[in-house]
């Protein structure tokens, strides 16, 4: 079992990851506001408004995702509705964007640990597909366990060895880049679950997880 990271350091690294991912859409909002303040041409002002609307949607989508993936997800009790999980992932990867999402989630809800694990695996897979592709997300509860699969495939698959190490039972160096993988590993260890992933060199990336309590 991987050694648990220092809680304060771990929280700081997760915060660094969130700030990094929010910097682009929030920066675009700021740029759009500055352009709007100085622009008098109606056509260009309309373009600025479109930029602001898109940036606001992106920021809101990421915040919704982060709330479920990293936050306490208060208000949901011990389980998170599957439609909320789907909405969070579509907020991060909107329909018509760089990733085509395929859903194979059975049931009306998932236990909170399983939902958090699935969301983090989905983000790790999304980050590994910088030029887009297809991500398949599946989950089902059977025989007292929750089984999860996330599969990514695209024209340029990039999966860092340090993230692979952080997902392994032995763990690895925990940085802002590997913090999500360490969180996945921690959830699996704390719940008595297991994590599996496709071997290096494959043309696709696949994660599997099995957690008790389904």
Secondary structure, 3 states (H helix, E strand, C coil): CCCCCCHHHHHHHHHHHHHHHHHHHHHHHHHHHHHHHHCCCHHHHHHHHHHHHHHHHHHHHHHHHHHHHHCCCCCCCCEEEHHHHHHHHHHHCCCCCCEEEEEEECCCEEEHHHHHHHHHHHHHHHHCCCCCEEEEEEEEEECCEEEEEEEEECCCCCCCHHHHHHHCCCCCCCCCCCHHHHHHHHHHHHHCCEEEECCCCCCEEEEEEEEECC
